[in-house]
Amino acid sequence: MSEITATQAPVPTKRVRKPRKDKGVKRGTKVTTKAKTAKTKTQAPTKAIKLEPNLDNYTRDTSVKTASGAPSIDVNDSVAQSLRGRDLGAVYEIAAKKVGESVAALRKRYGHLNPGMQRMNLGNRIRGSR
């Protein structure tokens, strides 16, 4: 057996990397997956948005109280004026006539909601049927 000296030992060579041919990606930048890239592209910049409605266009009816005790508020259009002060049963009857469905069908559709949401949805259905 022959002995290998240090000068004869194979020297590990450093691997030379070929330049990447990615479109516009510079060396040393972090490459993300498509899912992460798509997620960051769809995010819109955040702005301060005023969420409070302009209450000048609404009407407060202090004679009618909501479940929390707050006064009732509506948009003050012709439908809101015609429904103002009526109980929920009367609103169902008016909506049934305007929409062309039975009161039972409307109650089945909206009966699981709280009274305020039922009234709001029925008012919207009346507005849509005009």
C-alpha positions in Angstrom: 0.0 0.0 0.0 1.3 3.4 -0.9 0.9 6.3 1.5 -0.7 9.5 0.3 1.0 12.7 1.3 -0.7 16.0 1.9 0.4 17.3 -1.4 -1.1 14.3 -3.2 -4.5 14.3 -1.4 -7.5 15.5 -3.5 -8.3 19.1 -2.8 -12.1 19.8 -2.5 -13.0 22.3 -5.2 -15.4 25.2 -4.5 -18.6 24.8 -6.5 -19.1 27.7 -8.9 -22.7 28.8 -9.1 -24.1 29.7 -12.4 -26.0 33.0 -12.6 -29.7 32.6 -12.2 -31.9 33.4 -15.2 -35.0 34.4 -13.2 -36.8 37.3 -14.6 -35.6 40.4 -12.8 -34.6 38.6 -9.5 -31.3 39.9 -8.2 -28.9 37.7 -6.4 -29.3 37.7 -2.7 -33.0 38.6 -2.7 -35.4 36.3 -0.9 -37.6 34.4 -3.3 -41.1 33.7 -2.0 -43.5 31.1 -3.1 -46.5 31.9 -5.3 -49.0 31.7 -2.4 -47.1 34.2 -0.4 -46.5 36.5 -3.3 -50.2 36.4 -4.2 -51.2 37.1 -0.7 -49.0 40.2 -0.4 -50.1 41.6 -3.8 -53.8 41.5 -2.8 -53.4 43.4 0.4 -54.5 46.9 0.0 -52.9 49.8 1.9 -54.8 50.7 5.0 -56.4 54.0 5.3 -58.4 55.7 8.0 -62.0 55.1 7.0 -64.9 57.0 8.6 -67.4 54.3 9.6 -69.9 56.5 11.3 -72.9 57.3 9.0 -74.0 60.9 8.3 -76.9 61.1 10.7 -78.3 64.2 9.0 -80.0 61.9 6.4 -81.6 59.8 9.0 -84.6 60.3 11.2 -84.7 59.4 14.9 -88.1 58.4 16.2 -88.0 58.9 20.0 -91.5 57.5 20.5 -90.3 54.0 19.3 -87.6 52.4 21.3 -85.3 49.5 20.2 -84.7 46.5 22.5 -81.7 48.3 24.0 -83.7 51.4 24.7 -82.2 53.5 22.0 -84.6 55.5 19.7 -85.5 54.0 16.4 -83.6 55.4 13.4 -84.7 55.2 9.7 -83.6 56.6 6.3 -86.6 58.9 6.0 -87.7 57.8 2.6 -91.3 57.1 1.5 -91.1 53.4 2.6 -89.7 54.3 6.0 -92.3 57.0 6.5 -95.1 54.5 5.7 -93.7 51.9 8.1 -92.8 54.3 10.9 -94.6 53.5 14.1 -96.2 50.2 12.9 -95.8 46.9 14.7 -94.0 44.0 13.1 -97.2 42.1 12.1 -98.4 45.1 10.1 -95.0 45.4 8.4 -95.3 41.7 7.4 -98.7 42.3 5.9 -97.6 45.3 3.9 -94.5 43.5 2.7 -96.6 40.4 1.7 -98.9 42.6 -0.5 -96.0 44.5 -2.1 -93.7 41.5 -2.8 -96.4 39.1 -3.7 -95.6 36.4 -1.2 -97.6 35.1 1.7 -97.1 36.3 5.3 -96.2 32.7 6.3 -93.5 32.5 3.6 -92.0 35.8 4.8 -92.1 34.7 8.4 -90.4 31.4 7.6 -87.7 33.3 5.8 -87.0 36.1 8.3 -88.5 34.7 11.6 -85.1 33.5 12.9 -83.8 37.1 13.0 -84.4 39.6 15.8 -87.3 42.0 15.3 -85.1 44.9 14.1 -83.5 42.8 11.5 -86.9 41.5 10.3 -88.2 45.0 10.0 -85.1 46.1 8.1 -85.2 43.2 5.7 -88.9 43.6 5.0 -88.4 47.3 4.4 -85.6 46.5 1.9 -87.8 43.9 0.2 -90.6 46.6 -0.1 -88.0 49.1 -1.6 -86.9 46.5 -4.1 -90.4 45.7 -5.3 -91.2 49.3 -6.3 
